[in-house]
Amino acid sequence: MTDTIIFATSNEGKMKEIRMILADLGKKILSLKEAGIQVEIDENGDTFEENAIIKVKAIRPYTDGIILADDSGLEVDYMNKNPGVHSARYMGEHTSYEIKNQAIIDKLDGVEGSDRSARFVCVIAASLPDGTILTSRGTIEGQIAKKPAGDGGFGYDPIVYVPEFGCTTAQMTPEQKNEVSHRGKALRDMKKQLKGYL
């Protein structure tokens, strides 16, 4: 399994981004599903770091290779940085992102300019075969859009407007998004750390 990295997610959208960025590590990158690992992980940490570490530790019994996991979410300053670590479970795990996105836009009704500030945060944790745990963090700053736009990406992408690009993260090309996204930044930082280790 040493030529393989297991990424603790079953999210295909995420796996696409991850494979693009980590391609030059020269390792096969498998999702949990592809690795045949089925495990219920209770993400009960208070921070993105804690949750990412909980995930890699939960997968450790199943492999002796490198394990990566991310915890990411949307922080809306006007909403006290919520949904934050609860982004995936915000308003219930099975609520569609169309509904979640509209609810956030509605909460910011009448709020203008820099008061609409928000960011995507991503923390990647790695568990190495020798027991070492590494973490990296990336963010992309933006504002909550007045209405959803774009059909790229997934999740909250249609409502996070990035002023320097003049569009939401859902309107960016995959290449653009990987260049500036929270996950892209955290993955590239983690890649540097892993190259040092490898």
PyMOL commands that place a pseudoatom at each C-alpha (Angstrom):
pseudoatom trace, name=CA, resn=MET, resi=1, chain=A, elem=C, hetatm=0, pos=[0.000, 0.000, 0.000]
pseudoatom trace, name=CA, resn=THR, resi=2, chain=A, elem=C, hetatm=0, pos=[3.025, 2.328, 0.209]
pseudoatom trace, name=CA, resn=ASP, resi=3, chain=A, elem=C, hetatm=0, pos=[2.587, 3.609, -3.347]
pseudoatom trace, name=CA, resn=THR, resi=4, chain=A, elem=C, hetatm=0, pos=[-0.950, 4.622, -2.398]
pseudoatom trace, name=CA, resn=ILE, resi=5, chain=A, elem=C, hetatm=0, pos=[-2.367, 7.564, -0.516]
pseudoatom trace, name=CA, resn=ILE, resi=6, chain=A, elem=C, hetatm=0, pos=[-5.841, 7.134, 0.927]
pseudoatom trace, name=CA, resn=PHE, resi=7, chain=A, elem=C, hetatm=0, pos=[-7.854, 10.340, 1.119]
pseudoatom trace, name=CA, resn=ALA, resi=8, chain=A, elem=C, hetatm=0, pos=[-10.584, 10.059, 3.732]
pseudoatom trace, name=CA, resn=THR, resi=9, chain=A, elem=C, hetatm=0, pos=[-13.522, 11.248, 1.650]
pseudoatom trace, name=CA, resn=SER, resi=10, chain=A, elem=C, hetatm=0, pos=[-16.138, 9.773, -0.664]
pseudoatom trace, name=CA, resn=ASN, resi=11, chain=A, elem=C, hetatm=0, pos=[-16.877, 13.154, -2.259]
pseudoatom trace, name=CA, resn=GLU, resi=12, chain=A, elem=C, hetatm=0, pos=[-16.135, 12.804, -5.985]
pseudoatom trace, name=CA, resn=GLY, resi=13, chain=A, elem=C, hetatm=0, pos=[-15.960, 16.578, -6.527]
pseudoatom trace, name=CA, resn=LYS, resi=14, chain=A, elem=C, hetatm=0, pos=[-13.245, 16.797, -3.895]
pseudoatom trace, name=CA, resn=MET, resi=15, chain=A, elem=C, hetatm=0, pos=[-11.357, 13.791, -5.277]
pseudoatom trace, name=CA, resn=LYS, resi=16, chain=A, elem=C, hetatm=0, pos=[-11.138, 15.470, -8.689]
pseudoatom trace, name=CA, resn=GLU, resi=17, chain=A, elem=C, hetatm=0, pos=[-9.501, 18.578, -7.166]
pseudoatom trace, name=CA, resn=ILE, resi=18, chain=A, elem=C, hetatm=0, pos=[-7.218, 16.475, -4.956]
pseudoatom trace, name=CA, resn=ARG, resi=19, chain=A, elem=C, hetatm=0, pos=[-5.954, 14.295, -7.831]
pseudoatom trace, name=CA, resn=MET, resi=20, chain=A, elem=C, hetatm=0, pos=[-5.238, 17.336, -10.020]
pseudoatom trace, name=CA, resn=ILE, resi=21, chain=A, elem=C, hetatm=0, pos=[-3.105, 18.978, -7.345]
pseudoatom trace, name=CA, resn=LEU, resi=22, chain=A, elem=C, hetatm=0, pos=[-1.309, 15.918, -5.962]
pseudoatom trace, name=CA, resn=ALA, resi=23, chain=A, elem=C, hetatm=0, pos=[-0.694, 14.272, -9.371]
pseudoatom trace, name=CA, resn=ASP, resi=24, chain=A, elem=C, hetatm=0, pos=[3.055, 14.949, -9.305]
pseudoatom trace, name=CA, resn=LEU, resi=25, chain=A, elem=C, hetatm=0, pos=[3.579, 13.040, -6.035]
pseudoatom trace, name=CA, resn=GLY, resi=26, chain=A, elem=C, hetatm=0, pos=[3.595, 9.956, -8.263]
pseudoatom trace, name=CA, resn=LYS, resi=27, chain=A, elem=C, hetatm=0, pos=[1.285, 8.009, -5.972]
pseudoatom trace, name=CA, resn=LYS, resi=28, chain=A, elem=C, hetatm=0, pos=[-2.104, 6.469, -6.535]
pseudoatom trace, name=CA, resn=ILE, resi=29, chain=A, elem=C, hetatm=0, pos=[-4.738, 8.442, -4.646]
pseudoatom trace, name=CA, resn=LEU, resi=30, chain=A, elem=C, hetatm=0, pos=[-7.790, 6.500, -3.556]
pseudoatom trace, name=CA, resn=SER, resi=31, chain=A, elem=C, hetatm=0, pos=[-11.009, 7.639, -1.932]
pseudoatom trace, name=CA, resn=LEU, resi=32, chain=A, elem=C, hetatm=0, pos=[-12.380, 5.587, 0.969]
pseudoatom trace, name=CA, resn=LYS, resi=33, chain=A, elem=C, hetatm=0, pos=[-14.841, 3.952, -1.413]
pseudoatom trace, name=CA, resn=GLU, resi=34, chain=A, elem=C, hetatm=0, pos=[-12.093, 2.995, -3.887]
pseudoatom trace, name=CA, resn=ALA, resi=35, chain=A, elem=C, hetatm=0, pos=[-9.982, 1.617, -1.032]
pseudoatom trace, name=CA, resn=GLY, resi=36, chain=A, elem=C, hetatm=0, pos=[-12.983, -0.442, 0.136]
pseudoatom trace, name=CA, resn=ILE, resi=37, chain=A, elem=C, hetatm=0, pos=[-12.992, 1.205, 3.561]
pseudoatom trace, name=CA, resn=GLN, resi=38, chain=A, elem=C, hetatm=0, pos=[-16.331, 1.711, 5.247]
pseudoatom trace, name=CA, resn=VAL, resi=39, chain=A, elem=C, hetatm=0, pos=[-16.164, 3.469, 8.574]
pseudoatom trace, name=CA, resn=GLU, resi=40, chain=A, elem=C, hetatm=0, pos=[-18.470, 5.810, 10.461]
pseudoatom trace, name=CA, resn=ILE, resi=41, chain=A, elem=C, hetatm=0, pos=[-16.421, 8.788, 11.628]
pseudoatom trace, name=CA, resn=ASP, resi=42, chain=A, elem=C, hetatm=0, pos=[-17.802, 10.998, 14.361]
pseudoatom trace, name=CA, resn=GLU, resi=43, chain=A, elem=C, hetatm=0, pos=[-16.470, 14.461, 13.510]
pseudoatom trace, name=CA, resn=ASN, resi=44, chain=A, elem=C, hetatm=0, pos=[-16.981, 15.971, 16.934]
pseudoatom trace, name=CA, resn=GLY, resi=45, chain=A, elem=C, hetatm=0, pos=[-14.018, 18.376, 17.005]
pseudoatom trace, name=CA, resn=ASP, resi=46, chain=A, elem=C, hetatm=0, pos=[-14.439, 22.086, 17.714]
pseudoatom trace, name=CA, resn=THR, resi=47, chain=A, elem=C, hetatm=0, pos=[-11.979, 23.152, 15.007]
pseudoatom trace, name=CA, resn=PHE, resi=48, chain=A, elem=C, hetatm=0, pos=[-11.218, 22.189, 11.416]
pseudoatom trace, name=CA, resn=GLU, resi=49, chain=A, elem=C, hetatm=0, pos=[-7.822, 20.891, 12.644]
pseudoatom trace, name=CA, resn=GLU, resi=50, chain=A, elem=C, hetatm=0, pos=[-9.387, 18.600, 15.255]
pseudoatom trace, name=CA, resn=ASN, resi=51, chain=A, elem=C, hetatm=0, pos=[-11.871, 17.142, 12.753]
pseudoatom trace, name=CA, resn=ALA, resi=52, chain=A, elem=C, hetatm=0, pos=[-9.223, 16.478, 10.086]
pseudoatom trace, name=CA, resn=ILE, resi=53, chain=A, elem=C, hetatm=0, pos=[-7.030, 14.686, 12.652]
pseudoatom trace, name=CA, resn=ILE, resi=54, chain=A, elem=C, hetatm=0, pos=[-10.018, 12.649, 13.936]
pseudoatom trace, name=CA, resn=LYS, resi=55, chain=A, elem=C, hetatm=0, pos=[-10.560, 11.426, 10.345]
pseudoatom trace, name=CA, resn=VAL, resi=56, chain=A, elem=C, hetatm=0, pos=[-6.978, 10.310, 9.637]
pseudoatom trace, name=CA, resn=LYS, resi=57, chain=A, elem=C, hetatm=0, pos=[-6.775, 8.541, 12.999]
pseudoatom trace, name=CA, resn=ALA, resi=58, chain=A, elem=C, hetatm=0, pos=[-10.032, 6.696, 12.275]
pseudoatom trace, name=CA, resn=ILE, resi=59, chain=A, elem=C, hetatm=0, pos=[-8.581, 5.300, 9.013]
pseudoatom trace, name=CA, resn=ARG, resi=60, chain=A, elem=C, hetatm=0, pos=[-5.174, 4.321, 10.489]
pseudoatom trace, name=CA, resn=PRO, resi=61, chain=A, elem=C, hetatm=0, pos=[-6.261, 0.740, 11.447]
pseudoatom trace, name=CA, resn=TYR, resi=62, chain=A, elem=C, hetatm=0, pos=[-7.097, 0.031, 7.781]
pseudoatom trace, name=CA, resn=THR, resi=63, chain=A, elem=C, hetatm=0, pos=[-3.802, 0.897, 6.079]
pseudoatom trace, name=CA, resn=ASP, resi=64, chain=A, elem=C, hetatm=0, pos=[-0.089, 1.192, 6.714]
pseudoatom trace, name=CA, resn=GLY, resi=65, chain=A, elem=C, hetatm=0, pos=[0.302, 3.873, 4.036]
pseudoatom trace, name=CA, resn=ILE, resi=66, chain=A, elem=C, hetatm=0, pos=[-0.148, 7.644, 4.044]
pseudoatom trace, name=CA, resn=ILE, resi=67, chain=A, elem=C, hetatm=0, pos=[-3.629, 8.873, 4.950]
pseudoatom trace, name=CA, resn=LEU, resi=68, chain=A, elem=C, hetatm=0, pos=[-4.915, 12.341, 4.163]
pseudoatom trace, name=CA, resn=ALA, resi=69, chain=A, elem=C, hetatm=0, pos=[-8.157, 13.959, 5.265]
pseudoatom trace, name=CA, resn=ASP, resi=70, chain=A, elem=C, hetatm=0, pos=[-9.573, 17.429, 5.061]
pseudoatom trace, name=CA, resn=ASP, resi=71, chain=A, elem=C, hetatm=0, pos=[-12.097, 19.345, 7.025]
pseudoatom trace, name=CA, resn=SER, resi=72, chain=A, elem=C, hetatm=0, pos=[-13.385, 22.429, 5.368]
pseudoatom trace, name=CA, resn=GLY, resi=73, chain=A, elem=C, hetatm=0, pos=[-16.217, 24.842, 5.601]
pseudoatom trace, name=CA, resn=LEU, resi=74, chain=A, elem=C, hetatm=0, pos=[-17.576, 28.309, 5.144]
pseudoatom trace, name=CA, resn=GLU, resi=75, chain=A, elem=C, hetatm=0, pos=[-17.143, 31.033, 7.763]
pseudoatom trace, name=CA, resn=VAL, resi=76, chain=A, elem=C, hetatm=0, pos=[-19.546, 33.975, 7.440]
pseudoatom trace, name=CA, resn=ASP, resi=77, chain=A, elem=C, hetatm=0, pos=[-18.376, 36.815, 9.687]
pseudoatom trace, name=CA, resn=TYR, resi=78, chain=A, elem=C, hetatm=0, pos=[-21.858, 38.352, 10.053]
pseudoatom trace, name=CA, resn=MET, resi=79, chain=A, elem=C, hetatm=0, pos=[-23.085, 34.938, 11.323]
pseudoatom trace, name=CA, resn=ASN, resi=80, chain=A, elem=C, hetatm=0, pos=[-20.328, 34.657, 13.982]
pseudoatom trace, name=CA, resn=LYS, resi=81, chain=A, elem=C, hetatm=0, pos=[-18.230, 32.549, 11.586]
pseudoatom trace, name=CA, resn=ASN, resi=82, chain=A, elem=C, hetatm=0, pos=[-21.041, 30.017, 11.178]
pseudoatom trace, name=CA, resn=PRO, resi=83, chain=A, elem=C, hetatm=0, pos=[-21.680, 27.501, 9.649]
pseudoatom trace, name=CA, resn=GLY, resi=84, chain=A, elem=C, hetatm=0, pos=[-17.926, 26.882, 10.197]
pseudoatom trace, name=CA, resn=VAL, resi=85, chain=A, elem=C, hetatm=0, pos=[-17.066, 23.317, 11.226]
pseudoatom trace, name=CA, resn=HIS, resi=86, chain=A, elem=C, hetatm=0, pos=[-20.754, 22.445, 10.846]
pseudoatom trace, name=CA, resn=SER, resi=87, chain=A, elem=C, hetatm=0, pos=[-20.893, 23.492, 7.166]
pseudoatom trace, name=CA, resn=ALA, resi=88, chain=A, elem=C, hetatm=0, pos=[-21.735, 20.016, 5.834]
pseudoatom trace, name=CA, resn=ARG, resi=89, chain=A, elem=C, hetatm=0, pos=[-24.342, 19.422, 8.532]
pseudoatom trace, name=CA, resn=TYR, resi=90, chain=A, elem=C, hetatm=0, pos=[-25.735, 22.978, 8.567]
pseudoatom trace, name=CA, resn=MET, resi=91, chain=A, elem=C, hetatm=0, pos=[-29.574, 22.881, 8.523]
pseudoatom trace, name=CA, resn=GLY, resi=92, chain=A, elem=C, hetatm=0, pos=[-29.349, 19.057, 8.441]
pseudoatom trace, name=CA, resn=GLU, resi=93, chain=A, elem=C, hetatm=0, pos=[-27.064, 16.781, 6.476]
pseudoatom trace, name=CA, resn=HIS, resi=94, chain=A, elem=C, hetatm=0, pos=[-29.683, 15.952, 3.854]
pseudoatom trace, name=CA, resn=THR, resi=95, chain=A, elem=C, hetatm=0, pos=[-30.734, 19.552, 3.161]
pseudoatom trace, name=CA, resn=SER, resi=96, chain=A, elem=C, hetatm=0, pos=[-29.752, 20.551, -0.376]
pseudoatom trace, name=CA, resn=TYR, resi=97, chain=A, elem=C, hetatm=0, pos=[-27.099, 23.221, -0.858]
pseudoatom trace, name=CA, resn=GLU, resi=98, chain=A, elem=C, hetatm=0, pos=[-29.612, 25.248, -2.871]
pseudoatom trace, name=CA, resn=ILE, resi=99, chain=A, elem=C, hetatm=0, pos=[-31.659, 25.607, 0.306]
pseudoatom trace, name=CA, resn=LYS, resi=100, chain=A, elem=C, hetatm=0, pos=[-28.615, 26.194, 2.543]
pseudoatom trace, name=CA, resn=ASN, resi=101, chain=A, elem=C, hetatm=0, pos=[-27.185, 28.803, 0.153]
pseudoatom trace, name=CA, resn=GLN, resi=102, chain=A, elem=C, hetatm=0, pos=[-30.471, 30.676, -0.068]
pseudoatom trace, name=CA, resn=ALA, resi=103, chain=A, elem=C, hetatm=0, pos=[-30.855, 30.607, 3.727]
pseudoatom trace, name=CA, resn=ILE, resi=104, chain=A, elem=C, hetatm=0, pos=[-27.428, 32.258, 4.157]
pseudoatom trace, name=CA, resn=ILE, resi=105, chain=A, elem=C, hetatm=0, pos=[-28.259, 34.903, 1.529]
pseudoatom trace, name=CA, resn=ASP, resi=106, chain=A, elem=C, hetatm=0, pos=[-31.579, 35.572, 3.334]
pseudoatom trace, name=CA, resn=LYS, resi=107, chain=A, elem=C, hetatm=0, pos=[-29.786, 35.945, 6.695]
pseudoatom trace, name=CA, resn=LEU, resi=108, chain=A, elem=C, hetatm=0, pos=[-27.617, 38.693, 5.168]
pseudoatom trace, name=CA, resn=ASP, resi=109, chain=A, elem=C, hetatm=0, pos=[-30.557, 40.573, 3.689]
pseudoatom trace, name=CA, resn=GLY, resi=110, chain=A, elem=C, hetatm=0, pos=[-29.836, 44.312, 4.002]
pseudoatom trace, name=CA, resn=VAL, resi=111, chain=A, elem=C, hetatm=0, pos=[-26.178, 43.714, 4.933]
pseudoatom trace, name=CA, resn=GLU, resi=112, chain=A, elem=C, hetatm=0, pos=[-23.819, 45.543, 2.591]
pseudoatom trace, name=CA, resn=GLY, resi=113, chain=A, elem=C, hetatm=0, pos=[-20.207, 45.619, 1.426]
pseudoatom trace, name=CA, resn=SER, resi=114, chain=A, elem=C, hetatm=0, pos=[-17.431, 44.394, 3.671]
pseudoatom trace, name=CA, resn=ASP, resi=115, chain=A, elem=C, hetatm=0, pos=[-19.989, 43.301, 6.296]
pseudoatom trace, name=CA, resn=ARG, resi=116, chain=A, elem=C, hetatm=0, pos=[-20.758, 40.403, 3.923]
pseudoatom trace, name=CA, resn=SER, resi=117, chain=A, elem=C, hetatm=0, pos=[-17.187, 39.086, 4.356]
pseudoatom trace, name=CA, resn=ALA, resi=118, chain=A, elem=C, hetatm=0, pos=[-16.761, 35.328, 4.390]
pseudoatom trace, name=CA, resn=ARG, resi=119, chain=A, elem=C, hetatm=0, pos=[-14.105, 32.747, 3.678]
pseudoatom trace, name=CA, resn=PHE, resi=120, chain=A, elem=C, hetatm=0, pos=[-13.687, 29.124, 2.810]
pseudoatom trace, name=CA, resn=VAL, resi=121, chain=A, elem=C, hetatm=0, pos=[-11.299, 27.363, 5.198]
pseudoatom trace, name=CA, resn=CYS, resi=122, chain=A, elem=C, hetatm=0, pos=[-9.655, 24.011, 4.562]
pseudoatom trace, name=CA, resn=VAL, resi=123, chain=A, elem=C, hetatm=0, pos=[-7.378, 22.079, 6.894]
pseudoatom trace, name=CA, resn=ILE, resi=124, chain=A, elem=C, hetatm=0, pos=[-5.613, 18.967, 5.630]
pseudoatom trace, name=CA, resn=ALA, resi=125, chain=A, elem=C, hetatm=0, pos=[-4.237, 16.415, 8.060]
pseudoatom trace, name=CA, resn=ALA, resi=126, chain=A, elem=C, hetatm=0, pos=[-1.814, 13.657, 7.121]
pseudoatom trace, name=CA, resn=SER, resi=127, chain=A, elem=C, hetatm=0, pos=[-1.087, 10.543, 9.114]
pseudoatom trace, name=CA, resn=LEU, resi=128, chain=A, elem=C, hetatm=0, pos=[2.277, 9.051, 8.146]
pseudoatom trace, name=CA, resn=PRO, resi=129, chain=A, elem=C, hetatm=0, pos=[3.206, 5.378, 8.627]
pseudoatom trace, name=CA, resn=ASP, resi=130, chain=A, elem=C, hetatm=0, pos=[5.594, 6.288, 11.481]
pseudoatom trace, name=CA, resn=GLY, resi=131, chain=A, elem=C, hetatm=0, pos=[2.769, 7.915, 13.449]
pseudoatom trace, name=CA, resn=THR, resi=132, chain=A, elem=C, hetatm=0, pos=[3.653, 11.515, 12.560]
pseudoatom trace, name=CA, resn=ILE, resi=133, chain=A, elem=C, hetatm=0, pos=[0.668, 13.842, 12.080]
pseudoatom trace, name=CA, resn=LEU, resi=134, chain=A, elem=C, hetatm=0, pos=[1.052, 16.862, 9.781]
pseudoatom trace, name=CA, resn=THR, resi=135, chain=A, elem=C, hetatm=0, pos=[-1.485, 19.630, 9.155]
pseudoatom trace, name=CA, resn=SER, resi=136, chain=A, elem=C, hetatm=0, pos=[-1.815, 22.486, 6.672]
pseudoatom trace, name=CA, resn=ARG, resi=137, chain=A, elem=C, hetatm=0, pos=[-4.405, 25.256, 6.341]
pseudoatom trace, name=CA, resn=GLY, resi=138, chain=A, elem=C, hetatm=0, pos=[-5.642, 27.286, 3.406]
pseudoatom trace, name=CA, resn=THR, resi=139, chain=A, elem=C, hetatm=0, pos=[-8.273, 30.012, 3.066]
pseudoatom trace, name=CA, resn=ILE, resi=140, chain=A, elem=C, hetatm=0, pos=[-9.893, 32.001, 0.285]
pseudoatom trace, name=CA, resn=GLU, resi=141, chain=A, elem=C, hetatm=0, pos=[-11.422, 35.339, 1.272]
pseudoatom trace, name=CA, resn=GLY, resi=142, chain=A, elem=C, hetatm=0, pos=[-14.594, 36.605, -0.329]
pseudoatom trace, name=CA, resn=GLN, resi=143, chain=A, elem=C, hetatm=0, pos=[-18.075, 37.939, 0.295]
pseudoatom trace, name=CA, resn=ILE, resi=144, chain=A, elem=C, hetatm=0, pos=[-21.497, 36.352, 0.326]
pseudoatom trace, name=CA, resn=ALA, resi=145, chain=A, elem=C, hetatm=0, pos=[-23.072, 37.079, -3.077]
pseudoatom trace, name=CA, resn=LYS, resi=146, chain=A, elem=C, hetatm=0, pos=[-26.545, 38.636, -3.300]
pseudoatom trace, name=CA, resn=LYS, resi=147, chain=A, elem=C, hetatm=0, pos=[-27.677, 35.648, -5.357]
pseudoatom trace, name=CA, resn=PRO, resi=148, chain=A, elem=C, hetatm=0, pos=[-26.156, 32.284, -6.333]
pseudoatom trace, name=CA, resn=ALA, resi=149, chain=A, elem=C, hetatm=0, pos=[-24.134, 32.253, -9.569]
pseudoatom trace, name=CA, resn=GLY, resi=150, chain=A, elem=C, hetatm=0, pos=[-22.216, 29.618, -11.519]
pseudoatom trace, name=CA, resn=ASP, resi=151, chain=A, elem=C, hetatm=0, pos=[-22.574, 25.889, -11.865]
pseudoatom trace, name=CA, resn=GLY, resi=152, chain=A, elem=C, hetatm=0, pos=[-18.983, 24.777, -11.315]
pseudoatom trace, name=CA, resn=GLY, resi=153, chain=A, elem=C, hetatm=0, pos=[-17.696, 23.456, -8.014]
pseudoatom trace, name=CA, resn=PHE, resi=154, chain=A, elem=C, hetatm=0, pos=[-20.079, 22.185, -5.356]
pseudoatom trace, name=CA, resn=GLY, resi=155, chain=A, elem=C, hetatm=0, pos=[-21.553, 23.067, -1.965]
pseudoatom trace, name=CA, resn=TYR, resi=156, chain=A, elem=C, hetatm=0, pos=[-21.377, 26.751, -1.101]
pseudoatom trace, name=CA, resn=ASP, resi=157, chain=A, elem=C, hetatm=0, pos=[-19.343, 27.700, -4.217]
pseudoatom trace, name=CA, resn=PRO, resi=158, chain=A, elem=C, hetatm=0, pos=[-22.235, 29.571, -5.940]
pseudoatom trace, name=CA, resn=ILE, resi=159, chain=A, elem=C, hetatm=0, pos=[-22.557, 32.111, -3.089]
pseudoatom trace, name=CA, resn=VAL, resi=160, chain=A, elem=C, hetatm=0, pos=[-18.917, 32.974, -2.357]
pseudoatom trace, name=CA, resn=TYR, resi=161, chain=A, elem=C, hetatm=0, pos=[-17.987, 35.964, -4.492]
pseudoatom trace, name=CA, resn=VAL, resi=162, chain=A, elem=C, hetatm=0, pos=[-14.252, 36.688, -4.837]
pseudoatom trace, name=CA, resn=PRO, resi=163, chain=A, elem=C, hetatm=0, pos=[-13.795, 40.418, -5.645]
pseudoatom trace, name=CA, resn=GLU, resi=164, chain=A, elem=C, hetatm=0, pos=[-10.321, 40.049, -7.206]
pseudoatom trace, name=CA, resn=PHE, resi=165, chain=A, elem=C, hetatm=0, pos=[-11.770, 37.623, -9.796]
pseudoatom trace, name=CA, resn=GLY, resi=166, chain=A, elem=C, hetatm=0, pos=[-15.133, 39.369, -10.122]
pseudoatom trace, name=CA, resn=CYS, resi=167, chain=A, elem=C, hetatm=0, pos=[-17.013, 36.067, -9.836]
pseudoatom trace, name=CA, resn=THR, resi=168, chain=A, elem=C, hetatm=0, pos=[-18.090, 33.349, -7.427]
pseudoatom trace, name=CA, resn=THR, resi=169, chain=A, elem=C, hetatm=0, pos=[-15.929, 30.260, -6.920]
pseudoatom trace, name=CA, resn=ALA, resi=170, chain=A, elem=C, hetatm=0, pos=[-18.619, 28.339, -8.859]
pseudoatom trace, name=CA, resn=GLN, resi=171, chain=A, elem=C, hetatm=0, pos=[-17.902, 30.541, -11.914]
pseudoatom trace, name=CA, resn=MET, resi=172, chain=A, elem=C, hetatm=0, pos=[-14.165, 29.820, -11.949]
pseudoatom trace, name=CA, resn=THR, resi=173, chain=A, elem=C, hetatm=0, pos=[-12.568, 27.231, -14.227]
pseudoatom trace, name=CA, resn=PRO, resi=174, chain=A, elem=C, hetatm=0, pos=[-11.319, 24.133, -12.343]
pseudoatom trace, name=CA, resn=GLU, resi=175, chain=A, elem=C, hetatm=0, pos=[-7.725, 25.303, -12.976]
pseudoatom trace, name=CA, resn=GLN, resi=176, chain=A, elem=C, hetatm=0, pos=[-8.445, 28.799, -11.642]
pseudoatom trace, name=CA, resn=LYS, resi=177, chain=A, elem=C, hetatm=0, pos=[-10.209, 27.399, -8.628]
pseudoatom trace, name=CA, resn=ASN, resi=178, chain=A, elem=C, hetatm=0, pos=[-7.384, 24.992, -7.768]
pseudoatom trace, name=CA, resn=GLU, resi=179, chain=A, elem=C, hetatm=0, pos=[-4.961, 27.904, -8.003]
pseudoatom trace, name=CA, resn=VAL, resi=180, chain=A, elem=C, hetatm=0, pos=[-6.760, 30.090, -5.452]
pseudoatom trace, name=CA, resn=SER, resi=181, chain=A, elem=C, hetatm=0, pos=[-9.083, 27.843, -3.465]
pseudoatom trace, name=CA, resn=HIS, resi=182, chain=A, elem=C, hetatm=0, pos=[-8.733, 27.053, 0.226]
pseudoatom trace, name=CA, resn=ARG, resi=183, chain=A, elem=C, hetatm=0, pos=[-8.329, 23.363, -0.588]
pseudoatom trace, name=CA, resn=GLY, resi=184, chain=A, elem=C, hetatm=0, pos=[-5.813, 24.104, -3.363]
pseudoatom trace, name=CA, resn=LYS, resi=185, chain=A, elem=C, hetatm=0, pos=[-3.667, 26.174, -0.993]
pseudoatom trace, name=CA, resn=ALA, resi=186, chain=A, elem=C, hetatm=0, pos=[-3.851, 23.623, 1.841]
pseudoatom trace, name=CA, resn=LEU, resi=187, chain=A, elem=C, hetatm=0, pos=[-3.094, 20.733, -0.550]
pseudoatom trace, name=CA, resn=ARG, resi=188, chain=A, elem=C, hetatm=0, pos=[-0.076, 22.477, -2.062]
pseudoatom trace, name=CA, resn=ASP, resi=189, chain=A, elem=C, hetatm=0, pos=[1.295, 23.221, 1.395]
pseudoatom trace, name=CA, resn=MET, resi=190, chain=A, elem=C, hetatm=0, pos=[0.708, 19.588, 2.412]
pseudoatom trace, name=CA, resn=LYS, resi=191, chain=A, elem=C, hetatm=0, pos=[2.338, 18.399, -0.820]
pseudoatom trace, name=CA, resn=LYS, resi=192, chain=A, elem=C, hetatm=0, pos=[5.500, 20.362, 0.106]
pseudoatom trace, name=CA, resn=GLN, resi=193, chain=A, elem=C, hetatm=0, pos=[5.521, 18.741, 3.546]
pseudoatom trace, name=CA, resn=LEU, resi=194, chain=A, elem=C, hetatm=0, pos=[4.990, 15.264, 2.071]
pseudoatom trace, name=CA, resn=LYS, resi=195, chain=A, elem=C, hetatm=0, pos=[7.765, 15.751, -0.487]
pseudoatom trace, name=CA, resn=GLY, resi=196, chain=A, elem=C, hetatm=0, pos=[10.100, 16.502, 2.400]
pseudoatom trace, name=CA, resn=TYR, resi=197, chain=A, elem=C, hetatm=0, pos=[8.990, 13.286, 4.064]
pseudoatom trace, name=CA, resn=LEU, resi=198, chain=A, elem=C, hetatm=0, pos=[9.100, 11.136, 0.900]
for i in range(1, 198): cmd.bond("trace and resi %d" % i, "trace and resi %d" % (i + 1))
show_as sticks, trace
zoom trace
